Structure formats: C-alpha cells, structure tokens
Amino acid sequence: MPDRLQKLESAPDLVEKVYHALLDAISEGSLPPGTRLNQEELAQRLAVSRQPVVQAMRLLKKDRFLLDAVGRGLIVAPLDPGEIAQIYEVRSALDALAARLASQHRARIDPKILERGRKAATGKSVRAMIEADTSFHNAVYAAARNALLWQSAHVHWHHIRRAMGAALQASWLREVAWDDHEHIADAIARGDADEAARLMGMHGAEASLYLTERLGQALRPLQG
C-alpha cells in the first residue's frame, strides 16, 4: 500500500479527519479500487486508535466508497461507469447554471487560480490537481452568488472529487481542462452567459465521456 497517508493529531472531530484522509487517498488513487483496508494498519499509519478508523470506514461504506469484501473486511469500491455518467449529468447542469449566473455579474475569476491550476497540471500530485480544479469550480459557484446552487452541488461533491481524480490520471486531459477553464473564465468576464454555460457544459461532458469509456474498457475483460 503506497505510503501517502499522513499522521493526524488527536482532535474532537478525529472521525471526520480520518474520513477525509481516506477519501483523499481514494480520490487521488493512493487507495485504488479493490484495495482491501486493514483497520489496524490504517490506525497505525494515521497515528490514531482503531475506533475513529472503524467509524470513518462505516461512513465511507454508507457513502458507497467502500464495499464488503468477499470473506471479511472492506475494499475500495470500483468506479461505476453508469454512476459516473449520472454524477456528471447533474454536475454539468449545475456547473453550467453557475457559469451563466456568474457571467450575468461579469465576475472575474482570479488569474492566480488559473496559474496554480496549470502549474499543478504539470506536476505529479493528483491531490494538488484535484484541489486546483476544485478551487476553479468553487470560484465560479461563488461568483454565481447563489448559495442554494452550491449546496445542491455539494451533495454530490465527494463522488465528483473521486471522478475528478480518475479523470486527471490522463495527462492530456489535464492541459485540456485548464484550456477549458481559461475560456470559461473569459466568457464569464465578458458577460457572455450563453457561451459560458455552453463551454462549461461541454467541459463536463468531455470528462464524463472520457471516464465512462475508460472505465468501460477496464470492465470488458472482467465481463468476458
């Protein structure tokens, strides 16, 4: 198991910290699909007791990131092409609406977000890429000035984050994503609502198509 989990300090919200530490590892691929999780090993690597690890794993199972393994224990759930497609359908619709509303305010997305994103895309840290991508989309939602819109998207955000991590495994998609982001930011700044929404919708559709095709190819040998 890759040694990318960092030790955590004790705190009242330790279960939540363990949950997010494991979710980050799942999203960035450090804990790939099919990995069997050992409570004792995870507790040792995170420098916590078994209790918060057990509780966090129960939450991850409830949220469909973990599944019961054959025999005993839990494994990281596989990415399901159908579920990914449905998640991106919802995300693309919400993102497009956020871009449309942001353009009505002629919002200006901080150029530093784009700079950090392009820098992250040239590196090797998938977590940094996910965080940069998240920062851009958060900026668009903030510029939309509609709290209900962000709350609706946030319901699916953990699964979207994992899907983003899978998509960013492709080096070519990293560069294309930030070209898309720059064009979307330009359309928003110009106040071109139709173009901003169109570009944002295409951005999500392309990521969804790549992921569902890639996952479908991976599943065919197993089904055959």
TIVOTI-207349 format. One record per residue (C-alpha): x, y, z; chain; residue in three letters; residue number from 1. Coordinates in Angstrom, 3 decimals. Example, Ala and Ser with C-alpha at 12.3 -4.5 7.8 and 13.67 -1.06 7.14 Angstrom:
<nodes>
NODE|xx|yy|zz|cadena|residuo|num
NODE|12.300|-4.500|7.800|A|Ala|1
NODE|13.670|-1.060|7.140|A|Ser|2
</nodes>
This chain:
<nodes>
NODE|xx|yy|zz|cadena|residuo|num
NODE|0.000|0.000|0.000|A|Met|1
NODE|1.586|3.373|-1.015|A|Pro|2
NODE|2.826|5.364|1.968|A|Asp|3
NODE|0.935|8.608|1.282|A|Arg|4
NODE|-1.257|8.776|4.357|A|Leu|5
NODE|-0.040|11.367|6.858|A|Gln|6
NODE|-0.263|11.099|10.615|A|Lys|7
NODE|-3.132|13.028|12.210|A|Leu|8
NODE|-3.197|14.804|15.537|A|Glu|9
NODE|-5.908|13.926|18.056|A|Ser|10
NODE|-8.957|16.200|17.927|A|Ala|11
NODE|-12.711|16.066|18.733|A|Pro|12
NODE|-13.501|15.737|15.029|A|Asp|13
NODE|-10.982|12.932|14.510|A|Leu|14
NODE|-13.508|10.660|12.784|A|Val|15
NODE|-14.139|13.357|10.183|A|Glu|16
NODE|-10.395|13.858|9.715|A|Lys|17
NODE|-9.852|10.128|9.203|A|Val|18
NODE|-12.821|10.045|6.798|A|Tyr|19
NODE|-11.340|12.838|4.674|A|His|20
NODE|-7.813|11.400|4.828|A|Ala|21
NODE|-9.074|8.091|3.473|A|Leu|22
NODE|-11.352|9.792|0.941|A|Leu|23
NODE|-8.424|11.879|-0.335|A|Asp|24
NODE|-6.357|8.706|-0.738|A|Ala|25
NODE|-9.230|7.028|-2.619|A|Ile|26
NODE|-9.800|10.076|-4.830|A|Ser|27
NODE|-6.163|10.560|-5.805|A|Glu|28
NODE|-5.630|6.855|-6.424|A|Gly|29
NODE|-3.324|6.083|-3.489|A|Ser|30
NODE|-6.008|3.594|-2.428|A|Leu|31
NODE|-7.148|2.258|-5.817|A|Pro|32
NODE|-10.366|0.306|-6.429|A|Pro|33
NODE|-10.241|-3.185|-4.989|A|Gly|34
NODE|-7.769|-2.332|-2.223|A|Thr|35
NODE|-8.585|-4.251|0.970|A|Arg|36
NODE|-8.421|-1.948|4.003|A|Leu|37
NODE|-6.905|-3.135|7.254|A|Asn|38
NODE|-8.129|-1.212|10.292|A|Gln|39
NODE|-5.021|-1.842|12.386|A|Glu|40
NODE|-2.647|-0.819|9.601|A|Glu|41
NODE|-4.589|2.353|8.836|A|Leu|42
NODE|-4.757|3.303|12.519|A|Ala|43
NODE|-1.008|2.851|12.832|A|Gln|44
NODE|-0.194|4.869|9.729|A|Arg|45
NODE|-2.537|7.696|10.748|A|Leu|46
NODE|-1.321|7.526|14.386|A|Ala|47
NODE|-4.826|7.170|15.797|A|Val|48
NODE|-6.744|4.474|17.651|A|Ser|49
NODE|-8.860|1.905|15.802|A|Arg|50
NODE|-12.160|3.487|16.887|A|Gln|51
NODE|-12.110|6.578|14.620|A|Pro|52
NODE|-10.860|4.416|11.752|A|Val|53
NODE|-13.738|1.956|12.216|A|Val|54
NODE|-16.288|4.782|12.369|A|Gln|55
NODE|-14.811|6.535|9.340|A|Ala|56
NODE|-14.860|3.295|7.353|A|Met|57
NODE|-18.528|2.802|8.228|A|Arg|58
NODE|-19.284|6.279|6.878|A|Leu|59
NODE|-17.299|5.585|3.720|A|Leu|60
NODE|-19.263|2.371|3.241|A|Lys|61
NODE|-22.554|4.237|3.731|A|Lys|62
NODE|-21.426|6.780|1.128|A|Asp|63
NODE|-20.563|3.905|-1.281|A|Arg|64
NODE|-16.814|4.466|-1.335|A|Phe|65
NODE|-16.210|1.100|0.373|A|Leu|66
NODE|-17.817|-2.296|-0.137|A|Leu|67
NODE|-17.914|-5.529|1.845|A|Asp|68
NODE|-15.117|-7.794|0.666|A|Ala|69
NODE|-15.588|-11.474|-0.121|A|Val|70
NODE|-14.779|-13.214|3.129|A|Gly|71
NODE|-14.087|-10.403|5.560|A|Arg|72
NODE|-13.382|-6.682|5.705|A|Gly|73
NODE|-13.922|-3.805|3.301|A|Leu|74
NODE|-12.437|-2.898|-0.066|A|Ile|75
NODE|-12.366|0.347|-2.045|A|Val|76
NODE|-15.399|0.357|-4.323|A|Ala|77
NODE|-14.840|0.301|-8.090|A|Pro|78
NODE|-15.823|3.304|-10.149|A|Leu|79
NODE|-19.088|2.503|-11.894|A|Asp|80
NODE|-19.390|3.961|-15.441|A|Pro|81
NODE|-23.162|4.377|-15.155|A|Gly|82
NODE|-22.956|6.173|-11.834|A|Glu|83
NODE|-20.146|8.410|-13.110|A|Ile|84
NODE|-22.278|9.372|-16.108|A|Ala|85
NODE|-25.210|10.247|-13.837|A|Gln|86
NODE|-22.978|12.278|-11.497|A|Ile|87
NODE|-21.594|14.257|-14.414|A|Tyr|88
NODE|-25.080|14.858|-15.822|A|Glu|89
NODE|-26.009|16.543|-12.543|A|Val|90
NODE|-22.676|18.292|-12.182|A|Arg|91
NODE|-22.671|19.625|-15.763|A|Ser|92
NODE|-26.156|21.082|-15.359|A|Ala|93
NODE|-25.290|22.777|-12.062|A|Leu|94
NODE|-21.896|23.994|-13.312|A|Asp|95
NODE|-23.440|25.440|-16.470|A|Ala|96
NODE|-26.042|27.312|-14.425|A|Leu|97
NODE|-23.323|28.621|-12.110|A|Ala|98
NODE|-21.315|29.864|-15.111|A|Ala|99
NODE|-24.405|31.542|-16.570|A|Arg|100
NODE|-25.191|33.346|-13.311|A|Leu|101
NODE|-21.551|34.339|-12.790|A|Ala|102
NODE|-21.434|35.846|-16.287|A|Ser|103
NODE|-24.502|37.934|-15.529|A|Gln|104
NODE|-22.402|39.590|-12.819|A|His|105
NODE|-19.423|39.847|-15.209|A|Arg|106
NODE|-17.362|38.182|-12.495|A|Ala|107
NODE|-13.610|37.957|-12.814|A|Arg|108
NODE|-12.091|34.647|-11.821|A|Ile|109
NODE|-8.792|35.254|-10.026|A|Asp|110
NODE|-5.986|34.654|-12.583|A|Pro|111
NODE|-3.883|33.118|-9.805|A|Lys|112
NODE|-6.343|30.202|-9.700|A|Ile|113
NODE|-5.635|29.513|-13.370|A|Leu|114
NODE|-1.888|29.888|-12.822|A|Glu|115
NODE|-1.891|27.457|-9.900|A|Arg|116
NODE|-4.011|25.035|-11.893|A|Gly|117
NODE|-1.652|24.965|-14.862|A|Arg|118
NODE|1.302|24.537|-12.517|A|Lys|119
NODE|-0.414|21.636|-10.737|A|Ala|120
NODE|-1.254|20.034|-14.100|A|Ala|121
NODE|2.460|19.784|-14.938|A|Thr|122
NODE|3.290|18.099|-11.618|A|Gly|123
NODE|2.774|14.587|-10.307|A|Lys|124
NODE|0.457|15.227|-7.366|A|Ser|125
NODE|-3.089|14.207|-8.277|A|Val|126
NODE|-4.258|15.691|-4.976|A|Arg|127
NODE|-2.842|19.101|-5.993|A|Ala|128
NODE|-4.611|18.802|-9.354|A|Met|129
NODE|-7.915|17.961|-7.677|A|Ile|130
NODE|-7.553|20.884|-5.271|A|Glu|131
NODE|-6.735|23.275|-8.118|A|Ala|132
NODE|-9.703|22.052|-10.176|A|Asp|133
NODE|-11.926|22.355|-7.114|A|Thr|134
NODE|-10.709|25.926|-6.499|A|Ser|135
NODE|-11.715|26.955|-10.016|A|Phe|136
NODE|-15.197|25.476|-9.806|A|His|137
NODE|-15.664|26.897|-6.299|A|Asn|138
NODE|-14.738|30.327|-7.648|A|Ala|139
NODE|-17.404|30.032|-10.360|A|Val|140
NODE|-20.016|28.984|-7.793|A|Tyr|141
NODE|-19.045|31.873|-5.522|A|Ala|142
NODE|-19.311|34.274|-8.453|A|Ala|143
NODE|-22.819|32.949|-9.204|A|Ala|144
NODE|-23.974|34.400|-5.856|A|Arg|145
NODE|-26.494|31.643|-5.266|A|Asn|146
NODE|-25.897|29.692|-2.064|A|Ala|147
NODE|-28.608|27.140|-2.866|A|Leu|148
NODE|-26.857|26.261|-6.110|A|Leu|149
NODE|-23.596|25.467|-4.303|A|Trp|150
NODE|-25.430|23.471|-1.638|A|Gln|151
NODE|-27.075|21.363|-4.352|A|Ser|152
NODE|-23.704|20.626|-5.968|A|Ala|153
NODE|-22.049|19.929|-2.630|A|His|154
NODE|-24.361|16.968|-2.002|A|Val|155
NODE|-22.525|15.094|-4.775|A|His|156
NODE|-19.123|16.697|-4.262|A|Trp|157
NODE|-17.301|13.748|-2.689|A|His|158
NODE|-18.190|11.500|-5.616|A|His|159
NODE|-17.396|14.288|-8.074|A|Ile|160
NODE|-14.000|14.674|-6.395|A|Arg|161
NODE|-13.275|10.993|-6.881|A|Arg|162
NODE|-14.362|11.186|-10.505|A|Ala|163
NODE|-12.082|14.199|-10.982|A|Met|164
NODE|-9.174|12.203|-9.570|A|Gly|165
NODE|-9.821|9.400|-12.042|A|Ala|166
NODE|-10.104|11.812|-14.967|A|Ala|167
NODE|-6.878|13.609|-14.060|A|Leu|168
NODE|-4.917|10.373|-14.364|A|Gln|169
NODE|-4.826|11.198|-18.100|A|Ala|170
NODE|-2.014|13.703|-18.766|A|Ser|171
NODE|-3.609|15.084|-21.941|A|Trp|172
NODE|-6.860|15.811|-20.118|A|Leu|173
NODE|-5.049|17.955|-17.519|A|Arg|174
NODE|-3.938|20.504|-20.111|A|Glu|175
NODE|-7.267|20.467|-21.933|A|Val|176
NODE|-9.093|21.055|-18.644|A|Ala|177
NODE|-7.192|24.265|-17.939|A|Trp|178
NODE|-7.621|25.495|-21.507|A|Asp|179
NODE|-11.344|24.965|-20.936|A|Asp|180
NODE|-11.195|26.790|-17.600|A|His|181
NODE|-9.475|29.781|-19.169|A|Glu|182
NODE|-12.065|30.019|-21.961|A|His|183
NODE|-14.897|29.711|-19.424|A|Ile|184
NODE|-13.369|32.451|-17.245|A|Ala|185
NODE|-13.040|34.733|-20.302|A|Asp|186
NODE|-16.682|34.200|-21.281|A|Ala|187
NODE|-17.815|34.911|-17.712|A|Ile|188
NODE|-15.752|38.127|-17.568|A|Ala|189
NODE|-17.238|39.259|-20.902|A|Arg|190
NODE|-20.735|38.654|-19.605|A|Gly|191
NODE|-21.465|36.138|-22.367|A|Asp|192
NODE|-23.897|33.935|-20.425|A|Ala|193
NODE|-24.780|31.592|-23.298|A|Asp|194
NODE|-21.142|30.945|-24.193|A|Glu|195
NODE|-20.085|30.470|-20.572|A|Ala|196
NODE|-22.854|27.930|-19.988|A|Ala|197
NODE|-22.123|26.146|-23.275|A|Arg|198
NODE|-18.403|25.852|-22.557|A|Leu|199
NODE|-18.994|24.661|-19.008|A|Met|200
NODE|-21.467|22.036|-20.202|A|Gly|201
NODE|-19.016|20.767|-22.831|A|Met|202
NODE|-16.247|20.687|-20.228|A|His|203
NODE|-18.248|18.306|-18.048|A|Gly|204
NODE|-19.477|16.227|-20.998|A|Ala|205
NODE|-15.939|15.622|-22.284|A|Glu|206
NODE|-14.719|14.490|-18.851|A|Ala|207
NODE|-17.746|12.208|-18.490|A|Ser|208
NODE|-17.235|10.662|-21.935|A|Leu|209
NODE|-13.544|10.001|-21.260|A|Tyr|210
NODE|-14.216|8.411|-17.877|A|Leu|211
NODE|-17.128|6.216|-18.904|A|Thr|212
NODE|-15.243|4.939|-21.973|A|Glu|213
NODE|-12.086|4.293|-19.934|A|Arg|214
NODE|-13.973|2.513|-17.175|A|Leu|215
NODE|-15.999|0.526|-19.689|A|Gly|216
NODE|-12.809|-0.704|-21.369|A|Gln|217
NODE|-11.397|-1.745|-17.999|A|Ala|218
NODE|-14.521|-3.753|-17.204|A|Leu|219
NODE|-14.778|-5.630|-20.525|A|Arg|220
NODE|-12.003|-8.168|-19.804|A|Pro|221
NODE|-13.640|-8.931|-16.447|A|Leu|222
NODE|-17.039|-9.401|-18.042|A|Gln|223
NODE|-15.629|-11.538|-20.830|A|Gly|224
</nodes>
